[in-house]
Amino acid sequence: MAYDTATRTAVLFGGETSGDRKVFADTWTWNGSTWTKQTPATHPSARIFAAMAYDAATGTIVLFGGQNKTGLLADTWTWNGSTWTKRTPATHPSARSEASMAYDAATGTIVLFGGMGSSGNLGDTWTWNGSTWTKHTPASSPPARSAAAMAYDTASGNLVLFSGDGPPGIVGDTWTWDGSTWTKHTPASSPSARSSAAVTYDATTRTVLLFGGNDEQHGGDTWTWDGSTWTQHRYRTAPPGRAGASMTYDAATGTAVLFGGFPFKHGTHDAKDTWTWG
């Protein structure tokens, strides 16, 4: 899910239900109060775990890769507010799912990191400039991982990457990208190690907002990153613990919007609830 600044709506594509394992290829938009199903003339094939981010430089949402019932995908699509267009860049990342992707306003490019490839977790960094993908070889880089949480921190002008599913298991480290290299941080406090957490930048509080993830012990916890450390927030009313939820910041309403995911409570089905934080 990503917020489309041009149309002032949050856009959600695809996903699956865990019960019958049905994979979707539908496009939905959230206008701050209701969901609307869109019927574009063309659209990506059904998939799960695709990477999505809004490209402010071109005014389009970019979708890359993911996974369907036959395997991993490596296609690039853009959404202009009414339809999807398949792009055919000269170079592109290899097929993968659960990659981390966000728009870097400082460089005016989409940044993609890692994901799950055909031979395991990946640790490569790519940027999209609106027409093609470029692979980068930074001096330092996070270890290979998939399902990491990543968002652009407007206040600091850096991308923030947290945790994920690494080769030795789930990790709990924090990294930032300044447009040319990755830097590892050692904050005074930090969320527990997890994968598939929901994350977005909250322009209202000028912090990166993180919710839940694959960590049943801590459930549906809420954290914010202020550029130097993580702070936990506790609320009487909050979404039940879950992993794999979609979240984005709705600039029109000044709230973060969270949808769906896989709840931890035994006997429950995939979540189809919508929550706002602001």
Residue pairs with C-beta under 8 A, 6 or more apart in sequence:
1 10
1 11
1 12
1 13
1 52
1 246
1 247
1 248
1 257
1 259
2 10
2 11
2 52
2 53
2 54
2 61
2 248
3 9
3 10
3 11
3 54
3 248
3 249
3 250
3 251
4 10
4 11
4 29
4 54
4 61
4 79
4 81
5 54
5 56
5 59
5 251
6 59
6 60
6 80
6 81
7 29
7 81
8 31
8 251
8 252
9 29
9 30
9 31
9 252
10 29
10 30
10 248
10 250
10 257
11 27
11 28
11 29
11 30
11 52
11 61
11 79
12 27
12 28
12 29
12 30
12 246
12 259
13 25
13 26
13 27
13 28
13 43
13 44
13 50
13 52
13 63
13 79
14 23
14 24
14 25
14 26
14 44
14 46
14 47
14 48
14 50
14 66
15 23
15 24
15 48
15 246
15 260
16 22
16 23
16 24
16 48
17 269
17 270
18 262
18 269
18 270
19 269
19 270
21 69
23 46
23 47
23 48
23 68
23 69
24 46
25 43
25 44
25 45
25 46
25 47
26 37
26 38
27 37
27 38
27 40
27 43
27 79
27 84
28 35
28 36
28 37
28 38
29 35
29 36
29 38
30 36
30 250
30 257
30 259
30 274
31 252
32 250
32 252
32 253
32 255
35 274
38 82
40 79
40 82
40 83
40 84
41 83
42 83
42 84
42 85
42 86
43 77
43 83
43 84
44 50
44 63
44 75
44 77
44 84
44 86
45 68
45 73
46 68
47 66
47 67
47 68
47 73
48 66
48 67
48 68
48 97
49 66
49 67
49 97
49 98
49 116
49 147
50 63
50 64
50 65
50 66
50 73
50 97
51 63
51 64
51 65
51 66
51 99
51 100
51 101
51 112
51 115
52 61
52 62
52 63
52 64
52 101
53 61
53 62
53 101
53 102
53 103
53 110
54 60
54 61
54 62
54 103
55 61
55 62
55 78
55 103
55 110
55 128
55 130
56 103
56 105
56 108
57 108
57 109
57 129
57 130
58 78
58 130
59 80
60 78
60 79
60 80
61 78
61 79
62 76
62 77
62 78
62 101
62 110
62 128
63 76
63 77
63 78
63 79
63 84
64 74
64 75
64 76
64 77
64 92
64 93
64 99
64 101
64 112
64 128
65 72
65 73
65 74
65 75
65 93
65 95
65 96
65 97
65 99
65 115
66 72
66 73
66 97
67 73
67 97
71 95
71 118
72 95
72 96
72 97
72 116
72 117
72 118
73 95
73 97
74 92
74 93
74 94
74 95
74 96
75 86
76 86
76 87
76 89
76 92
76 128
76 133
77 84
77 85
77 86
77 87
78 84
78 85
78 87
79 85
87 131
89 128
89 131
89 132
89 133
90 132
91 132
91 133
91 134
91 135
92 126
92 132
92 133
93 99
93 112
93 115
93 124
93 126
93 133
93 135
94 117
94 118
94 122
95 117
95 118
96 114
96 115
96 116
96 117
96 122
96 146
97 115
97 116
97 146
98 115
98 116
98 146
98 147
98 165
98 196
99 112
99 113
99 114
99 115
99 122
99 146
100 112
100 113
100 114
100 115
100 148
100 149
100 150
100 161
100 164
101 110
101 111
101 112
101 113
101 150
102 110
102 111
102 150
102 151
102 152
102 159
103 109
103 110
103 111
103 152
104 110
104 111
104 127
104 152
104 159
104 177
104 179
105 152
105 154
105 157
106 157
106 158
106 178
106 179
107 127
107 179
108 129
109 127
109 128
109 129
110 127
110 128
111 125
111 126
111 127
111 150
111 159
111 177
112 125
112 126
112 127
112 128
112 133
113 123
113 124
113 125
113 126
113 142
113 148
113 150
113 161
113 177
114 121
114 122
114 123
114 124
114 142
114 144
114 145
114 146
114 148
114 164
115 121
115 122
115 146
116 122
116 146
116 147
116 165
120 144
120 167
121 144
121 145
121 146
121 165
121 166
121 167
122 144
122 146
123 141
123 142
123 143
123 144
123 145
124 135
125 135
125 136
125 138
125 141
125 177
125 182
126 133
126 134
126 135
126 136
127 133
127 134
127 136
128 134
136 180
138 180
138 181
138 182
139 181
140 181
140 182
140 183
140 184
141 181
141 182
142 148
142 161
142 164
142 173
142 175
142 182
142 184
143 166
143 167
143 171
144 166
144 167
145 164
145 165
145 166
145 167
145 171
146 164
146 165
146 195
147 164
147 165
147 195
147 196
147 214
148 161
148 162
148 163
148 164
148 165
148 195
149 161
149 162
149 163
149 164
149 197
149 198
149 199
149 210
149 213
150 159
150 160
150 161
150 162
150 199
151 159
151 160
151 199
151 200
151 201
151 208
152 158
152 159
152 160
152 201
153 159
153 160
153 176
153 201
153 207
153 208
153 225
153 227
154 201
154 203
154 206
155 206
155 207
155 226
155 227
156 176
156 227
157 178
158 176
158 177
158 178
158 227
159 176
159 177
160 174
160 175
160 176
160 208
160 225
161 174
161 175
161 176
161 177
161 182
162 172
162 173
162 174
162 175
162 191
162 197
162 199
162 210
162 225
163 170
163 171
163 172
163 173
163 191
163 193
163 194
163 195
163 197
163 213
164 170
164 171
164 195
165 171
165 195
165 196
165 214
169 193
170 193
170 194
170 195
170 214
170 215
171 193
172 190
172 191
172 192
172 193
172 194
173 184
174 184
174 185
174 187
174 190
174 225
174 230
175 182
175 183
175 184
175 185
176 182
176 183
176 185
177 183
185 228
187 225
187 228
187 229
187 230
188 229
189 229
189 230
189 231
189 232
190 229
190 230
191 197
191 210
191 213
191 218
191 221
191 223
191 230
191 232
192 215
192 217
192 218
193 215
194 212
194 213
194 214
194 215
194 218
194 243
195 213
195 214
195 243
196 213
196 214
196 243
196 244
197 210
197 211
197 212
197 213
197 214
197 243
198 210
198 211
198 212
198 213
198 245
198 246
198 247
198 258
198 261
199 208
199 209
199 210
199 211
199 247
200 208
200 209
200 247
200 248
200 249
200 256
201 207
201 208
201 209
201 249
202 208
202 209
202 224
202 249
202 256
202 277
202 278
203 249
203 251
203 254
204 254
204 255
204 278
205 224
206 226
207 224
207 225
207 226
208 224
208 225
209 222
209 223
209 224
209 247
209 249
209 256
209 277
210 222
210 223
210 224
210 225
210 230
211 220
211 221
211 222
211 223
211 239
211 245
211 247
211 258
211 277
212 219
212 220
212 221
212 239
212 241
212 242
212 243
212 245
212 261
213 243
214 243
214 244
215 221
215 241
215 243
216 241
216 264
218 241
219 240
219 241
219 264
220 238
220 239
220 240
220 241
220 242
221 232
221 241
222 232
222 233
222 234
222 235
222 238
222 277
223 230
223 231
223 232
223 233
224 230
224 231
224 233
238 275
239 245
239 258
239 271
239 273
239 275
240 263
240 264
240 265
240 271
241 263
241 264
241 265
242 261
242 262
242 263
242 264
242 271
243 261
243 262
243 264
244 260
244 261
244 262
245 258
245 259
245 260
245 261
245 271
246 258
246 259
246 260
246 261
247 256
247 257
247 258
247 259
248 256
248 257
249 255
249 256
249 257
250 256
250 257
250 276
253 276
253 278
254 278
255 276
255 277
255 278
256 276
256 277
256 278
257 274
257 275
257 276
258 274
258 275
258 276
258 277
259 272
259 273
259 274
259 275
260 270
260 271
260 272
260 273
261 270
261 271
262 270
262 271
263 270
263 271
